[in-house]
Amino acid sequence: MKVLGVNALFHDPAAALLVDGVTVAAAEEERLSRRKHGHRPVPFAAWELPELAARWCLEEAGLEPADLDAVAYSYDPALARPAHTLGLDDPWDHLRQEYARRAPGFLATALPGLDPGIVRFVPHHLAHAGSAGLAAPGGDTDVLVLDGRGEVASHLAGRYVGGRFEALAAQSLPHSLGLLYEDVTAHLGFLRSSDEYKVMALASYGTPRFLGELRETVRATDDGGFRTDAPDWDALVKARRPDEPWTADHADLAASVQARLEEVLLDLVRWLHGRTGGTRLALAGGVALNCVANTRVFAEGPYECVWVQPAAGDAGTALGAALQVARSGGDPCRPMTGADLGRGWSDAQLEQALRTAKLPFERPADLADTVAQCLADDGIVAWFQGRSEYGPRALGHRSLLAHPGRAENLERLNDVKGREQFRPVAPMVLEDRAAQLFSRGPLPSPYMLFVHDVEPSWRGRIPTVVHVDGTARVQTVSHADEPLVARMLERFAARTGLPVVVNTSLNTSGRPMVDSPQDALECFGSAPVDLLALGPFVVRRPRVG
């Protein structure tokens, strides 16, 4: 079957394409439109049809809309109920449901030749579950989905057996761990449904002194669900305006909510394991992007293996919906082998982009060695290689790289990106060296979705990537999967003795991650970056004076 998956309702509009159970392409709309999700006014932030992403997916496979056997839409309006009956205050709910009902017509208009009759609605949390259970390596697995909301629920627990999902528990709205975390994100002065990762980072600066209050109101239940009767946030800590500095009280509130989320998540995981006795767990939903909580599930939970969908947020439901429809049609869906599912360019196309920009460039005999030398000399490198990543993490295809051995490089990189100084940057490390430097989290860890304790003997050697709590969000790199990145790391290690390079996303504040060569050239031109590695070519920042 040829199945196009579409997410276009809450946020993170995206498209994904499967052909005979193989994922051919997947991309978020923001990468192509250059309009970052969460930074547009409601309701338009939510209701953006991924036209550009869908067209590109079809082009990548050489297909026309009329060639599709099905379009899988990751929301089922037939299951939805008015928001007020769910205990939610959502003034846009009626229009949202109407938009979803009309989605087949909207898609047929956006993709001329598409038969609207082939659009199939897939329940939102089942789409999340498919993105985890049908994409995870290793076969049958238990699945836990947690996010803000779907049609009428905020959570789904179950298992895949022989490619078919068996639901074991679901939590009805308004109780939602995702919405709870969104609430505290807004209370702390950050952007709701966009900046939750900032709360996770801020939590490391505080102590969970409000944990007692939260344990009384946020708790797991004995049926596999939970209750989130949140306290009066203002009674705990006065709300922070976005233009105000954060205080120790704000950090303590973040730490308390983070700790309670982890505790409840562990309760849910143990309940699910008690029902299945399984050894493997796959996670999806926006909450699964909380890498601190993921690590606690791995380290303290009952599962031998924990796998997290790299596009765990709503973007991933485009892939999950397509996987569900393809599997129900009889296709044996192939697990993900990497997150590099987005756009890529040939060397000739990259060279033409450089010539069009009239920039001096060179093609070194050994790109990895040239970049390693720049990094060893404390240069910042914009790294643009292969196909772009599906999901929010830069995984060595659209990255900013730097030397990890200088503590001041954290401030330097945050200044380059124009973001808060309390936010950490991540290490990419050679897979065969990772266990020497990092512990507690799972290894290998190719998708940067867990945190690891940095071994004490290494903390002073790689201070840029060590967070205030002594952890790092690690990406391991193998020669088999990422030979160019691995060689660059080897050459850097040969010069410095450090098998680690700083890796953060190639973008600046408020902008989507770089996707095209033009995006990369614009970012290089506007940010204090020393070298751009664009495919096999390098562009150097001219020296002043």
N, C-alpha and C positions, 0 to 999 in steps of 0.2 A: 504493500500500500504506500501511497504518497500522501503524507499527512502534514498539514501546516498547523502548528500550535500557535495560539494567540493569547496574550494577556493584555487586557485593556480596560480595567475597571477601577481598581483602587489606586494603585501607583505602579511604577516600574514597568511601563508598557514594553512588550517584547514579543519577538516571534522566533519560532524554531521550526525546522523542517526535518522530517524523518522520511527516508526512502527504504522500504523493505526492512524496517526496524533499526536502521543505522542512522544516527544523527549526522546529517550533512552540514547543517549550519544553525547557528543560534546567536541572536544579538538583541541587546536593549535598544529601544528607539532613540534614547538620549545620545548614544554614541554617534548616530548618523545625523540626527536633527540638531545636535549641539545645544539642546535645551535640557538642563539638568533636572531630573525628577525632584520633586519636593521644593523647588525654587520658583514655582509659578503659582498664581492665585487659584484657589478653589473656585469652581470645580474643575478647571481645565487641567490642573496637575494630575487629576485622576483619569479623566476621560480623553486620553489621547490615543487614537488608534495607531498601532505601530505600522503605518503604511510603508515607510522607508525600509524598515527592518524586514517586513514581509516580502516586499519586492526584491530586496537583495537576496534573501534566502532562496527565492525561486530562481533568480538569475544564477546564483552559485551552483544550482543543480541543473541548469539549462531547461527549466520547466516554465510553462505558462500556467496561469490560474486555472484554465480549463483542464489541465492535466491532473489536477489534484483529485484524490479519491475522497478526502475528508478534510474539514477544517475543525480543529478542536479548540473550543473557546473555554477558558478556565474559570467559568462561573456559570451557575445554572439559575436563571431568574425564577424558574418554576418552584425552587425550594425557598426563595426569599420571603420574608415577611416585613411589614412596615417597621421601621426602626423603633418607633415609640413602643411597639408591642414587645420589643426585645430589651427595653430598658435603656436604649441609646438615644442620645440627642444628636441627630444628624439631619440638618435642614435640607440637605441635598439628596436624601435617600430616595424619594419618589422619582426624581429625575435619573438617578443612577440606575434604578431598576428598569425604567423605560429605555434608557440607553442600551442596557444589556439585552432587553427583548428585541430591540431593533438592530442588534449587532449584525445579523446575517445580511441585512440590506446595506448597512454601512460598509461591510467588507466587500460586498459585490460591487459597490460604487468605487471603492478604493482600488480594487483588483479586477478591472474589466475582464469579462469572460468567466468569472467565478460563478458557479451555480449556488445561490444562497441556500438551496435545499440540502447541501452537503455539510452545512455547519452543524456541529454537534456540541451541545453544552455539557461540560464536565464539571461536577461539583468542585468548588474551589479547593477544599482540603484534600479531596481525592487527587486533584492535579498536583498539589504539593507532595502527597504521598507517592505518586508515580514518579516524580522527579527524584525522589530518594530511593524507593524500593526497586524501581525498574532500571535505574541508572547506576546503582551501586554495584561494584564488582563482587563476585562470590556467590551469586544465587540468592536463595530464599533468605529473607531478613525480616526482623521486626522493624516497625516504623513508628516514629513519634513526630507529629506535626504540631507546632505551636506558632501562632502569629497574632495579629491584632483581631481580625475577624474574617469570616467568610460569609456565606448566606445567612446562617443562623447560629453558627458556632465559632469557637476560637481555637479548637484543639481536636485532634483526631489521633487515636492510637489503634494499632492493629498489626497485621503481619501479611507478608506476601508468601504464598506457597504455590509453587508451580506457575508463577506469574500472575496469580489472581489475589486480590486483596480481600482480607477478612477483617472487618472493623470490629474492635473490641470495646472502645470507649470513645465518647465525644463530649465536649463541654459546651453547653448552651450559653449564648450571650445572655446578659451583659458581662458575665465573668470572663476575664481575658487577661492573661499574663502579658500579652503584647500590648494591649491598651493601657494596662497599669504602667508599663515601662514608658509608653508614649506620654502618659500623663505627667510622670515625674520629669521626663525630658523637657516638656513645655514649662513645668514649674521651675526648673533650673535655668530657664532662659534660653534654651536651645530650640531648634526647629523640630516640631512634632513630625513623626513618621519620616524622619530624615537623619536626625543627629543623635540617634540613640547610642551609637558607638562612642560618642563623646562622653556620655554618662558612664559607660563602661570604663573608659580611660580615667575619668575623674574619680571614680570609685577607689582607685588604687591610692589616692592621696588622702583618703578619709578612714575613719573607723566606724563600724556598723553600730553606733550607739542607739539607733532607733529600731534595732532588730526586734526587740521585745514587743513594741507596739505593732509592728508588721506581722509578727507571728500570730497575733490575736485575730487579725483580719484577713490575712492572705494565707491560705492553707489548702493542702490536698485533702481529698475526701476518699472514702473507702471504696468508691465505685470507679476509680481511675480518673476522676475529674478533680476540680478544685473550686475554691471560692476566692474572689478578689474584692472584698468589701474594704476598699482602700480607706485609710484614715484621712482626716482633714490635714492636707499637706501644710497649710499655713499654720496649723497648730504645732507642727513640728519645726518647720523652717520657713521663714518669710520667702516668698517667691523672688527670684532674681530677674531683673530686667535684662534683656539681651546686651545692653550697653554697659552693664555693671560688672565689676570684677567678681569672680567667685571667691567664696570664703571657706573656712574650715567647716562651717555648718553645712554648706552646700555639698562639700565633698563627703561629709558624714552621711547625709541623706542619700547620696548616690551609692555609697558603700553599703548602706542598709538595704536599699532596694535590690542591689546586685546580689547581696548575700541571701536575701529571702528568695529571690528568683532561683538561685542555685539550689537551695534546700528543697523547694517545691518541685523543681525539675527532677531532682534525685528521687523524691517520693514517687513521681509519676513513672519514672524509668523502672524503679523497683516493682511497682504494681504491674507494669506490663510484662516484665520478666517473670514475675510470679505466675502470670497466666499462660505464658508460652514456654518458658524454660529455654529460650533461644540463646544463641551465643553471639549473634550479630545484631547490631542496631544501626538504623539509618535515620538521620534527622533532616528535617526541612521546615520551612516557615521562617519568618523574619527573626524569631527568637533564636533559631539555630545559627544566626550570624554572630551570636554572643560567644566569642571563642573562649572567654574565661569560664563560662558555664559549661561549654562543651568539654573542656578539660576536666572539670570536676566530675562530669558524668563518666568520662573515661576512667579517671583515676579512682573514683570511689563507687562507681556503679557496678552492676553484676555482669556486664557484657564484656566478652573478650575483645571484640572489635567494634569500634564506633566510627561510622562513615557519615560525613556531612556533605550534602549537595553544595558544590561551589557557588551556584546561583540559588541559595536557599530562600531568598526573598521572593517577592511576587513575580519577578522576571522569570524565575525558574518554573513557574506554573505553565508557561508556554510550552516548555519541553515536557513537563509532566503530563499535561493534557494530551499532547501528541502521543506520548508513550502509552497512555491509557487506551486511547482510541486504536492505535496500531496493534496493541496487544489483544484487545477485544476482537480485532479483525483477523487474528491468527498469526500476526507477525511475531517471530521470536526476537524481542528487542535486545539489542546489544548494549552492554554497560558502557558508561563513559570511560574513555581512556585518557582524557585531558580536558581542560577548560578552554583550549584555544579553538573555539568554534566560530569566531567572528571573521571580519574581513581581513584579507591579506593582499599584498601587491608583489608583482614580479620585480626582479632587479632592474629590468628595463623601465618599468613604470616609476620606480623610485629614482632612477637616474634622471628621467625626464622631469620629475617634480623638482629636482635640484637645479637642473638647467633652466627651467622656467623661472625659478626663484632667483636665478643669476647669482648663486652662491658658490664660492670656491669650495671644492670638495676633493677628497682623495679616496682611493680604494686600496687600503693596506693589504699586504700579503697575508697578514694574520690579524684579523679583526679582534679576536679575543685578547690577543697579547697587547694590541694597541690600547684597547679599553682598560685592560688591567694596569698598564703603565700610567694612564691618566688618573685612575683611581688611587694608585699607590702614591702619586704625586699630590694627592688630596684634591683632585678635580671632581666636579659633579658631572655625571654623564646622563644624558637622556638616551634611553635604550629602546629602540623601535625595531622589533624583529618578529617575523612570521605573522600568524593570524592573531587578532585581538582576543582577549579573554571574555568569556561569558560569566557574568557575575561581578561583584564589586571589588574583587582583589586583583592587584597587579601581580602577575605571576611570572615575570621575566619576558613579557612580550611588549608591554607598554609601561616601562618603569623608569624611575629616577634612581640612580645608583650613586653610592658614596662610600668613603672609607669609614669602617666602623670603629676605628681605634682612637678617635679624637672626640671627646665628650662634647666639644663645642659644635660638632657637626649636626647634632639634634636641633639646636637653635637655628643653625644655618639653613637646614632643610625646611624647617617650619617657616622660616622667613621667605624662602624661595616659593613655597606653596601658599603663603599668606594665611596660615592657620594658627590656632592656639598653641602656645608653647607647652601645655601640659600633655599634648598628644604624642604618643610614642611613634617611632618608625621601626620597621621590621628587618630581621636578618634573613637573607637567603644563604644557605649553607650546603656544602657538598654532602650528599646523603650518607656516604661512607665515613664521614667525620662527625656527623651530627651527635651521635651518642657520647662523644668525648666532651661536648660543650653543653648539651641540653638534656634535661631529664623531666620526669613526671608525665608529660604529654606523650601522645602516640608518635612513634617514628617508624617508617617515614611519614612525613606530613607535607604533601605536595601542594595543598591548597590554602595554606595559611589560615586555618580555621580552628586552631588550638593554640593555647599558650604553653610555654615550657619554662621550667625553672632553669636559669642560667647557672652553671656550675660556678661556685665561688672563685675558683682559680682563674676563671675566664672573664669575670665581670669587669675587672680593671683593664683587660686587654681589648674588649669590644664595648666600651661604655655607651656608644651612640645608640645601640639597640637594646640596652638594658633599661626596662621600665623602673619606676620608682620602687616597685614591690619586688624587684629582682627577677622578673619574668621577661620573656620575649615571645612575640608571635612569629613562629618559625615557618619558613618554607624550605623544605629539603629539595635538593636538585640532583637528579640522577643522570648519568651519561646516556642511558638508554632513551630517556624521555626528552631531555633538554641538552643535547650534546654541546651546542654553542655556549650556553650559559655555564655548563659544567667546566668547559675548557677555560672560559674567562675566570671562573673562580679558582681553578688550578693555577693559572698564571699569576693571579693576584696573591694566592697563598705562597707561591714560590718567591715572590718579592717581599712579602710582609710577614710570613709565618701565620697569617690569619686565613682560615678557609671560609671566611664569611664576608659578605658585602651587604651594605645597607640597601634595602629595596623598599621604595614607596611608589605610589601611583604617579604616573606621568600626567599631571594636570596641576592647575592652580585653583585657589579657593573659588567655589561657586561655579566651576566649569566641569563638564563631564571629563572622564579620562580620555586622553588622546586616542583617536582611532585611525585616522587617515594620515598620509604623508604631509598633507597641508596642515592638519592639526598639529603635527609634530614640529613643523617649521615655524608655525605661529608661536607655539609654546617656547621653542628655543630662542626665538627672536625677542620674546618679552620677559623671559626669566633669566637670572644670572647663572646659566648653565655653561660649563666649560667645553663640552664636547657632545655632539649629537651623533649617535651610531644608528644610521638609517639603513637597515639591511646591511649590505657589505660595504657601505660608504660611511665616511666620517666627515663631519663639518666641525671645524674648530672655532672657538670664540677668538676673534682678533685681540691681540694684546694691546693694551692702551699704553702709550708712551714709549 
